[in-house]
Amino acid sequence: MQVETLRWRDGRLELIDQRRLPLEFEYVACEDAVQTANAIRDMVVRGAPAIGCTAAYGVALEAQRHAGAARAQFDSALEQAFKVLAASRPTAVNLFWAIARMREVHAQTRNESTQTAAASLLALARKMHGDDVEICRAIGRHGAPLIADGARIMTHCNAGALATAGHGTALGVIRSARDASKRISVIANETRPYLQGARLTAWEMVQENIPVTLVTDNMAGHLMQRGLVDVIVVGADRIAANGDAANKIGTYTLAVLAERHRIPFYIAAPLSTIDIAIADGSAIPI
């Protein structure tokens, strides 16, 4: 099954409602920046790359709503859209990266008609969407050689197609290893308290027919001690300049256990997740 986390259809942004997975599969429609920000805040959509793409479309929606309005009204609406979207999720730096890119295009089109500006903003949102899929595939191509044939891969939270525009970061590496004909299996930590591993990662792997075992978070150390984990791959919401990475709660514990048991531990993320303005992890907002 091809997971289409977000899509632009009939002038609206449609998002898989990830709160309902795995029992129900449905899309939620957003028609303006406020609805888009609420979808991000309420975790209809989650995962740093997916949040970035969603925010870009949120700006495009607001521009579309005010295309044809007086320039001052258009600019005021866009400024409010930037603010409401920026406040929706503080940890995901991709959100601010996407908003900054949309701001640049907004500034570049100030001497154009509002219709032209709206079209340019939508074009950029679409490009960011497509680029993210290709970036995830590139991450997968680079990461797959690190996965041995027969590897038992542990992952935490969900860094798959549901967390991106498609393919995934950590799960993108897993998908690409599978596509390279490697016989792999996945150990998905349930990831309390929101259970992204149980509800989302396990669901994605089942859709792809990739063998997956769901385990409770507190089983991870035992499995490593028993020699049942070969490699750990996770995603990230933000990476500081020194390489510190913020991911779902529990990731630090896995990293420490992996070092103790000499198990390779990899972060799979796009460049847009790296925040060079933050020196180390202690300054990452949660």
C-alpha positions in Angstrom: 0.0 0.0 0.0 1.4 3.4 -1.0 1.0 5.7 2.0 0.0 9.2 0.9 0.3 11.2 4.2 -0.7 14.5 2.7 -2.1 15.5 -0.6 -3.4 18.6 -2.4 -6.8 18.0 -3.9 -9.4 20.4 -5.2 -7.8 23.4 -3.6 -7.7 21.8 -0.2 -5.0 20.1 1.9 -5.9 16.5 2.9 -4.1 14.7 5.7 -4.3 11.2 6.9 -5.8 11.4 10.4 -3.0 9.6 12.3 -4.9 9.7 15.5 -7.4 7.1 14.2 -4.8 4.6 12.9 -4.6 1.7 12.8 -8.3 1.0 13.3 -9.6 3.6 10.9 -8.2 5.2 7.8 -9.5 8.5 6.8 -8.4 12.0 5.6 -9.0 15.3 7.3 -9.4 18.4 5.0 -7.8 21.8 5.8 -9.0 24.9 4.0 -7.0 27.6 5.8 -3.9 28.3 8.0 -5.8 28.0 11.3 -7.2 24.5 10.4 -3.8 23.5 9.3 -2.1 24.7 12.5 -4.8 22.9 14.5 -4.1 19.7 12.6 -0.4 20.0 13.4 -1.1 20.8 17.1 -3.6 18.1 17.6 -1.4 15.5 15.9 -3.6 14.7 13.0 -0.2 14.9 11.2 3.1 14.5 13.0 6.8 13.9 12.1 9.1 16.8 11.4 9.3 16.5 7.6 5.5 16.0 7.2 4.9 19.0 9.5 7.1 21.2 7.4 5.3 20.2 4.2 1.9 20.7 5.9 2.9 24.1 7.2 3.9 25.2 3.6 0.5 24.1 2.3 -1.1 26.0 5.2 0.5 29.2 4.0 -0.6 28.4 0.4 -4.2 27.9 1.6 -4.3 31.2 3.3 -2.8 32.9 0.2 -5.4 31.1 -2.0 -8.2 32.4 0.3 -7.0 36.0 -0.1 -5.9 36.0 -3.8 -7.5 38.9 -5.5 -7.8 41.0 -2.2 -6.0 44.3 -1.8 -2.3 43.9 -1.2 -2.4 45.1 2.4 -5.1 42.6 3.3 -3.2 39.8 1.6 0.0 40.6 3.4 -1.7 40.9 6.7 -3.4 37.5 6.2 -0.1 35.9 5.3 1.7 37.4 8.3 -1.0 36.0 10.6 -0.7 32.6 8.9 3.0 32.5 9.5 2.5 33.3 13.2 -0.3 30.8 13.8 1.6 28.0 12.0 4.9 28.8 13.8 3.2 28.4 17.2 1.8 24.9 16.3 4.8 22.7 17.2 8.0 24.1 18.7 10.3 21.1 18.5 10.1 20.3 14.8 12.6 22.7 13.1 11.4 21.6 9.7 8.3 23.7 10.5 10.3 26.9 10.8 12.5 26.0 7.8 9.4 25.6 5.7 7.8 28.9 7.0 11.1 30.7 6.3 11.1 29.5 2.7 7.5 30.5 2.2 8.3 34.0 3.7 11.1 34.4 1.1 8.7 33.8 -1.8 6.1 36.1 -0.2 8.7 38.8 0.0 9.9 38.2 -3.6 6.4 38.6 -5.0 5.4 41.8 -3.2 5.4 43.7 -6.5 3.3 41.0 -8.2 -0.5 40.6 -8.1 -1.9 38.7 -5.1 -3.1 36.0 -7.5 0.5 35.6 -8.8 1.9 35.6 -5.3 -0.6 32.9 -4.2 0.3 30.8 -7.3 4.0 31.1 -6.5 3.4 30.1 -2.9 1.4 27.0 -3.9 4.1 26.1 -6.4 6.8 26.2 -3.7 4.6 24.1 -1.3 4.2 21.5 -4.1 7.9 21.5 -4.8 8.8 21.1 -1.1 6.3 18.1 -1.0 8.0 16.4 -4.0 11.5 17.2 -2.8 10.8 15.6 0.6 9.8 12.3 -1.1 13.1 12.4 -3.1 15.1 13.3 0.0 13.7 10.4 1.9 14.5 8.0 -1.0 18.1 9.4 -1.0 18.3 8.8 2.8 17.1 5.2 2.1 19.7 4.7 -0.6 22.5 5.9 1.7 21.3 4.0 4.7 20.5 0.7 3.1 24.2 -0.4 2.8 24.5 0.0 6.6 21.9 -2.7 7.1 23.2 -6.3 6.8 21.3 -9.1 5.2 19.2 -10.8 7.9 19.4 -7.8 10.2 16.9 -7.4 13.1 16.3 -3.6 13.2 14.9 -1.9 16.2 13.1 1.5 15.8 11.4 3.9 18.1 8.4 6.1 17.5 7.4 6.5 13.8 9.8 7.9 11.2 8.1 6.4 8.2 6.0 7.5 5.3 3.5 8.8 7.8 6.1 11.2 9.3 7.2 12.5 5.9 5.8 13.3 2.5 6.5 9.7 1.6 8.9 6.7 2.0 10.2 7.8 5.4 13.5 8.5 7.0 14.3 5.6 9.5 11.6 3.4 7.8 12.9 4.7 4.5 16.2 3.0 5.3 14.3 -0.2 6.1 12.2 0.0 3.0 15.3 0.6 0.8 17.1 -2.4 2.5 14.1 -4.5 1.7 14.1 -3.3 -1.9 17.8 -4.3 -2.1 16.5 -7.9 -1.5 17.9 -8.0 2.1 16.0 -10.3 4.4 15.2 -8.0 7.3 12.8 -7.8 10.2 11.7 -4.9 12.4 11.3 -4.6 16.1 8.9 -1.7 16.8 9.0 -0.2 20.2 5.4 0.7 21.2 6.6 4.3 22.1 4.5 5.5 25.0 2.6 7.6 25.8 1.2 8.2 22.3 2.0 4.7 21.0 3.3 5.9 17.6 5.3 2.6 17.3 2.3 0.4 18.1 -0.2 2.4 16.1 1.8 3.7 13.1 5.2 1.9 12.6 3.7 -1.5 13.0 0.8 -0.6 10.7 3.2 0.7 8.0 5.3 -2.4 8.1 2.3 -4.6 7.9 1.1 -2.7 4.8 4.6 -3.3 3.2 4.7 -7.0 4.2 7.9 -6.4 6.2 8.1 -8.7 9.2 7.6 -6.7 12.3 7.4 -7.5 16.0 5.8 -5.0 18.4 7.4 -4.9 21.8 6.9 -2.8 25.0 9.4 0.0 25.5 10.9 -1.6 28.6 11.8 -4.8 26.7 14.4 -3.0 24.6 17.3 -3.5 27.0 16.5 -7.2 27.5 16.4 -7.8 23.8 19.7 -6.2 23.3 21.2 -8.1 26.2 20.0 -11.4 24.6 21.6 -10.5 21.3 18.3 -10.1 19.4 18.9 -6.6 18.0 21.5 -6.0 15.3 21.0 -2.3 14.6 18.8 0.6 15.7 17.5 3.3 13.3 15.4 6.2 14.4 14.4 9.6 13.1 14.7 13.1 14.7 12.6 16.2 15.2 15.7 18.5 15.5 19.5 18.0 15.4 21.7 20.6 17.0 25.0 21.8 15.6 27.1 19.4 17.6 25.0 16.4 16.5 22.7 16.1 19.5 19.3 14.8 18.3 15.9 15.3 19.7 13.5 12.4 19.1 10.6 10.9 20.9 11.0 10.3 24.7 12.9 7.1 25.3 15.4 7.5 22.4 18.1 8.6 24.8 17.7 5.4 26.8 18.0 3.3 23.6 21.1 5.1 22.6 22.8 4.5 26.0 21.8 0.8 25.9 23.0 0.5 22.3 26.4 1.8 23.3 26.6 -0.5 26.3 25.8 -3.5 24.0 27.9 -2.2 21.0 24.9 -2.1 18.7 25.1 0.4 15.8 22.7 3.3 16.4 21.8 5.6 13.5 19.7 8.8 13.2 18.0 9.1 9.7 17.0 12.7 8.9 17.1 15.3 6.2 19.3 18.4 6.2 16.2 20.5 7.1 16.1 18.8 10.5 19.6 20.2 11.4 19.5 23.5 13.3 23.0 25.0 13.2 21.7 27.9 15.3 21.4 25.6 18.4 24.8 24.6 19.9 23.6 21.4 21.6 20.6 19.5 22.7 20.1 21.4 25.9 18.8 24.3 23.9 16.3 22.4 21.8 12.7 23.5 22.8 10.3 20.8 23.7 
